[in-house]
Amino acid sequence: MKKYTNTGSKDTRSGFGAGMTELGQKNENVVALCADLIGSLKFDDFKKNHPERFFQIGIAEANMIGIAAGLTIGGKIPFTGTFANFSTGRVYDQIRQSVAYSDKNVKICASHAGLTLGEDGATHQILEDIGLMKMLPGMTVINTCDYNQTKAATLALADHHGPAYLRFGRPVVPNFMPADEPFVIGKAIMLNEGTDVTIIATGHLVWEALVAAEALEAKGISAEVINIHTIKPLDEEAILKSVKKTGCVVTAEEHNIIGGLGESVSRTLVQNHLVPQEFVAVNDSFGESGTPDQLMEKYKLNNQAIVEAVERVIKRK
């Protein structure tokens, strides 16, 4: 089994901030818009170095999306930033009409996604945002796993034409993807080859999948681990190649079981190569206040839950 090492835990939102800092230096068409959350979105350096390309919109997220759509007409590449709950649910109509329907080159960047937002509770812990965004025609949806991958995704989006949603988080998590790992939108990354089960994970669950694979190896189960950073467009080729070898799959995500990665994988399997599937996801409920670790354990979004799901799905082969 290939070993991935935590080189020093960092928050994924800081990876976004580092990416924006680099884009500010490299691409004069990149502009940033923020809804009164400069520190939370790590926009500080971009604002300091490029004040003429930074727009503080205030607590007016719908207005921010409209302004961003307008900026694209003049050739600018706007990156909007606020919490995931406000980036999607609060402004869904504006995104649908002004960005997706109009095919505007807006990058909707969302921090504090999922349960790991923690103590702020259910009202802020959006678990349906991937579903909301992937249903919009033409919308690219990316969910990154660590600091390095978030930075790489941010840089890649500047070169990608079309509306996109980039989802990342608040907490400090293991930083394990190599800094020089190529980030290709729509292409999965094979982290560990295996023969008995395919584990397809996204976001914070990718590291948990690797930990689970080690535990499974000790049990004599060979797990293939795939990092799906792009939910849409989905790398169906990588998924099908893996499941045709292993014969079963577990999907793992910090999202509602309805509308997320697992459903996208299921559709692919039903249409192409049907195998047993188990889901590690929030089971159609809202979150609650608590520490990220407490919530991930209570809602069964950790490596132990992945191990248990693997043991269930293998019995169904």
C-alpha positions as CSV (number, residue, x, y, z in Angstrom):
1,M,0.0,0.0,0.0
2,K,1.3,3.4,-0.9
3,K,1.8,5.6,2.1
4,Y,0.5,9.2,2.2
5,T,1.9,11.2,5.1
6,N,0.4,14.1,6.9
7,T,3.0,16.7,6.3
8,G,1.4,19.1,8.8
9,S,-2.3,19.7,9.3
10,K,-3.7,22.8,7.8
11,D,-7.2,24.2,7.0
12,T,-8.3,23.9,3.4
13,R,-9.6,27.5,3.4
14,S,-6.0,28.6,3.8
15,G,-5.2,26.7,0.7
16,F,-7.8,28.8,-1.1
17,G,-6.2,31.9,0.3
18,A,-2.7,30.9,-0.9
19,G,-4.1,30.1,-4.3
20,M,-5.8,33.5,-4.5
21,T,-2.5,35.2,-3.4
22,E,-0.7,33.5,-6.3
23,L,-3.4,34.2,-8.8
24,G,-3.3,37.9,-7.8
25,Q,0.3,38.0,-8.9
26,K,-0.1,35.9,-12.0
27,N,-3.4,36.9,-13.6
28,E,-4.4,40.5,-13.7
29,N,-8.0,39.5,-14.8
30,V,-8.6,37.7,-11.5
31,V,-10.8,39.7,-9.1
32,A,-12.1,38.8,-5.7
33,L,-15.5,39.6,-4.1
34,C,-16.3,38.9,-0.4
35,A,-19.4,39.1,1.7
36,D,-17.9,40.6,4.8
37,L,-15.8,37.5,5.7
38,I,-12.3,38.5,4.6
39,G,-10.5,36.8,7.4
40,S,-12.6,33.6,7.3
41,L,-12.0,33.2,3.5
42,K,-8.3,34.1,3.8
43,F,-8.6,37.0,1.4
44,D,-6.2,39.2,3.5
45,D,-3.2,39.0,1.2
46,F,-5.1,39.5,-2.0
47,K,-6.8,42.6,-0.6
48,K,-3.5,44.0,0.7
49,N,-1.6,43.4,-2.6
50,H,-4.4,44.2,-5.1
51,P,-6.9,46.6,-3.5
52,E,-8.1,47.7,-6.9
53,R,-9.2,44.1,-7.7
54,F,-10.9,43.4,-4.4
55,F,-14.5,44.2,-3.7
56,Q,-16.0,44.1,-0.2
57,I,-19.7,43.7,-0.9
58,G,-20.8,43.3,2.7
59,I,-23.6,41.0,3.9
60,A,-25.3,41.1,0.5
61,E,-24.6,37.8,-1.1
62,A,-27.2,38.0,-3.8
63,N,-25.7,41.4,-4.9
64,M,-22.2,39.8,-4.8
65,I,-23.3,37.1,-7.4
66,G,-24.9,39.7,-9.6
67,I,-21.8,41.9,-9.5
68,A,-19.6,38.9,-10.3
69,A,-21.7,38.0,-13.3
70,G,-21.4,41.5,-14.6
71,L,-17.6,41.6,-14.2
72,T,-17.2,38.7,-16.5
73,I,-18.7,40.7,-19.4
74,G,-15.6,42.9,-19.3
75,G,-13.3,39.9,-19.3
76,K,-12.6,39.7,-15.6
77,I,-12.5,36.3,-13.7
78,P,-14.4,36.8,-10.5
79,F,-13.9,34.6,-7.4
80,T,-16.7,35.1,-4.9
81,G,-16.1,34.1,-1.3
82,T,-18.4,33.4,1.7
83,F,-19.6,30.5,3.8
84,A,-21.0,27.5,1.8
85,N,-24.5,28.0,3.3
86,F,-24.6,31.6,2.0
87,S,-22.7,30.8,-1.3
88,T,-25.4,28.4,-2.4
89,G,-28.7,28.2,-0.5
90,R,-29.1,31.9,0.1
91,V,-28.3,32.9,-3.5
92,Y,-29.5,30.0,-5.5
93,D,-31.8,32.0,-7.7
94,Q,-29.1,34.5,-8.6
95,I,-26.6,31.7,-9.4
96,R,-29.2,29.9,-11.5
97,Q,-30.3,32.9,-13.5
98,S,-27.2,35.2,-13.6
99,V,-24.4,32.7,-13.6
100,A,-25.4,29.2,-14.8
101,Y,-28.2,30.0,-17.3
102,S,-26.0,32.8,-18.7
103,D,-22.9,30.6,-18.7
104,K,-20.9,33.3,-16.9
105,N,-17.2,32.6,-15.9
106,V,-17.9,33.0,-12.2
107,K,-16.0,31.0,-9.6
108,I,-18.2,30.5,-6.5
109,C,-15.9,29.7,-3.6
110,A,-17.4,28.3,-0.4
111,S,-15.7,27.8,3.0
112,H,-17.1,26.3,6.2
113,A,-19.0,23.5,4.4
114,G,-20.4,20.4,6.0
115,L,-20.5,19.2,9.6
116,T,-16.9,20.3,10.3
117,L,-18.0,23.9,10.6
118,G,-18.6,22.6,14.1
119,E,-20.0,24.7,16.9
120,D,-22.0,27.1,14.7
121,G,-24.6,24.4,14.4
122,A,-27.2,23.2,11.9
123,T,-28.2,26.5,10.4
124,H,-24.7,27.0,9.1
125,Q,-23.7,23.4,8.4
126,I,-25.0,23.0,4.9
127,L,-25.1,19.4,3.8
128,E,-27.0,19.8,0.5
129,D,-24.8,22.3,-1.4
130,I,-23.2,19.8,-3.7
131,G,-26.6,18.6,-4.8
132,L,-27.8,22.1,-5.3
133,M,-24.9,23.0,-7.5
134,K,-24.4,19.8,-9.5
135,M,-28.1,20.1,-10.7
136,L,-27.3,23.4,-12.5
137,P,-26.5,22.8,-16.1
138,G,-22.9,23.6,-17.0
139,M,-21.8,24.0,-13.4
140,T,-18.5,22.4,-12.5
141,V,-18.4,21.2,-8.9
142,I,-15.2,20.7,-7.0
143,N,-14.7,19.4,-3.4
144,T,-11.1,19.4,-2.2
145,C,-9.4,17.2,0.4
146,D,-6.6,19.2,1.9
147,Y,-4.6,22.5,1.8
148,N,-2.4,21.5,-1.2
149,Q,-5.3,20.3,-3.3
150,T,-7.4,23.4,-2.5
151,K,-4.6,25.7,-3.6
152,A,-4.1,23.7,-6.8
153,A,-7.9,23.7,-7.5
154,T,-8.0,27.5,-7.1
155,L,-5.2,28.0,-9.6
156,A,-6.8,25.5,-12.0
157,L,-10.2,27.3,-11.9
158,A,-8.6,30.5,-13.2
159,D,-7.8,28.7,-16.4
160,H,-11.1,26.9,-16.7
161,H,-13.8,28.8,-18.6
162,G,-17.3,28.5,-17.2
163,P,-19.3,28.6,-13.9
164,A,-17.8,26.6,-11.1
165,Y,-18.3,25.8,-7.4
166,L,-15.3,25.2,-5.2
167,R,-16.1,23.7,-1.8
168,F,-13.7,23.6,1.2
169,G,-13.7,23.8,4.9
170,R,-13.0,25.5,8.2
171,P,-11.1,23.0,10.4
172,V,-7.4,22.0,10.4
173,V,-7.1,18.6,8.6
174,P,-4.2,16.4,7.5
175,N,-2.3,17.9,4.5
176,F,-1.1,14.8,2.6
177,M,-1.5,15.4,-1.2
178,P,1.9,16.2,-2.8
179,A,2.2,19.9,-3.5
180,D,3.2,19.1,-7.1
181,E,0.3,16.7,-7.7
182,P,-1.3,17.8,-11.0
183,F,-4.9,19.1,-10.6
184,V,-6.9,18.2,-13.6
185,I,-10.6,19.2,-13.4
186,G,-12.7,16.1,-14.0
187,K,-9.9,13.6,-13.4
188,A,-9.9,11.4,-10.3
189,I,-6.7,10.5,-8.5
190,M,-5.8,6.9,-7.7
191,L,-4.3,6.9,-4.1
192,N,-4.1,3.2,-3.5
193,E,-4.6,0.2,-5.7
194,G,-6.6,-2.7,-4.4
195,T,-8.5,-5.8,-5.5
196,D,-11.4,-6.4,-3.1
197,V,-13.3,-3.1,-2.8
198,T,-13.3,0.4,-4.3
199,I,-13.5,3.3,-1.8
200,I,-14.4,6.5,-3.6
201,A,-14.0,9.5,-1.3
202,T,-14.2,13.3,-1.6
203,G,-13.2,16.3,0.6
204,H,-12.3,15.6,4.3
205,L,-13.3,11.9,3.9
206,V,-10.3,11.2,1.6
207,W,-7.9,11.1,4.4
208,E,-10.3,8.9,6.4
209,A,-10.5,6.6,3.5
210,L,-6.7,6.1,3.5
211,V,-6.7,5.4,7.2
212,A,-9.5,2.9,6.7
213,A,-7.6,1.2,3.9
214,E,-4.7,0.6,6.3
215,A,-7.0,-0.9,8.8
216,L,-8.6,-3.1,6.1
217,E,-5.2,-4.2,4.9
218,A,-4.5,-5.5,8.5
219,K,-7.7,-7.5,8.1
220,G,-6.7,-9.0,4.8
221,I,-8.9,-6.8,2.7
222,S,-7.3,-5.0,-0.3
223,A,-9.0,-1.6,-0.8
224,E,-8.6,0.6,-3.8
225,V,-8.9,4.3,-2.8
226,I,-9.9,7.0,-5.3
227,N,-9.9,10.7,-4.6
228,I,-12.8,12.3,-6.4
229,H,-12.2,16.0,-6.1
230,T,-14.5,16.8,-9.1
231,I,-18.0,15.8,-8.4
232,K,-19.1,17.2,-11.8
233,P,-18.0,16.4,-14.4
234,L,-17.5,13.0,-12.8
235,D,-14.6,10.7,-13.9
236,E,-16.8,7.8,-14.8
237,E,-13.9,6.1,-16.6
238,A,-11.8,5.8,-13.5
239,I,-14.8,4.6,-11.4
240,L,-15.8,1.9,-13.9
241,K,-12.3,0.7,-14.4
242,S,-11.9,0.2,-10.6
243,V,-15.3,-1.4,-9.9
244,K,-15.0,-3.9,-12.8
245,K,-11.9,-5.1,-11.0
246,T,-13.1,-5.0,-7.3
247,G,-16.8,-5.8,-7.8
248,C,-18.1,-3.5,-5.1
249,V,-17.8,0.1,-3.9
250,V,-18.1,2.4,-0.9
251,T,-18.6,6.2,-1.4
252,A,-17.6,8.5,1.4
253,E,-18.5,12.2,1.7
254,E,-19.3,15.0,4.2
255,H,-22.7,15.7,2.7
256,N,-26.3,14.5,2.7
257,I,-26.7,11.0,1.4
258,I,-29.2,12.5,-1.0
259,G,-27.8,14.6,-3.8
260,G,-24.0,14.1,-3.3
261,L,-21.1,12.0,-4.6
262,G,-22.7,8.7,-3.8
263,E,-25.8,9.4,-5.9
264,S,-23.6,10.4,-8.9
265,V,-21.6,7.2,-8.6
266,S,-24.8,5.2,-8.3
267,R,-26.1,6.6,-11.5
268,T,-22.9,5.7,-13.3
269,L,-23.1,2.2,-12.0
270,V,-26.8,1.7,-12.9
271,Q,-26.2,2.9,-16.4
272,N,-22.9,1.0,-17.0
273,H,-21.9,-1.7,-14.6
274,L,-24.1,-2.5,-11.6
275,V,-22.2,-3.6,-8.4
276,P,-23.1,-3.4,-4.7
277,Q,-22.6,0.0,-3.1
278,E,-22.6,1.3,0.4
279,F,-22.8,5.0,1.4
280,V,-20.9,6.9,4.1
281,A,-22.7,10.1,4.3
282,V,-25.2,12.0,6.5
283,N,-28.4,10.1,6.5
284,D,-31.0,12.7,5.4
285,S,-30.7,14.9,8.5
286,F,-29.5,18.3,9.6
287,G,-26.4,18.7,11.7
288,E,-26.1,20.1,15.3
289,S,-23.6,22.0,17.4
290,G,-20.4,20.3,18.5
291,T,-16.7,19.9,17.7
292,P,-15.9,18.6,14.3
293,D,-14.5,15.4,15.7
294,Q,-17.6,14.8,17.8
295,L,-19.9,15.4,14.9
296,M,-17.9,13.3,12.4
297,E,-18.1,10.4,14.9
298,K,-21.8,10.8,15.8
299,Y,-22.8,11.1,12.1
300,K,-20.5,8.2,11.2
301,L,-18.2,10.1,8.8
302,N,-14.9,8.6,9.9
303,N,-12.5,5.8,9.0
304,Q,-14.3,3.4,11.3
305,A,-17.5,4.0,9.5
306,I,-15.8,3.4,6.1
307,V,-14.3,0.1,7.4
308,E,-17.8,-1.1,8.5
309,A,-19.3,-0.1,5.2
310,V,-16.6,-2.0,3.4
311,E,-17.3,-5.1,5.5
312,R,-21.0,-4.8,4.6
313,V,-20.6,-4.3,0.9
314,I,-18.1,-7.2,0.5
315,K,-20.7,-9.5,2.0
316,R,-23.1,-8.4,-0.8
317,K,-20.7,-9.3,-3.7
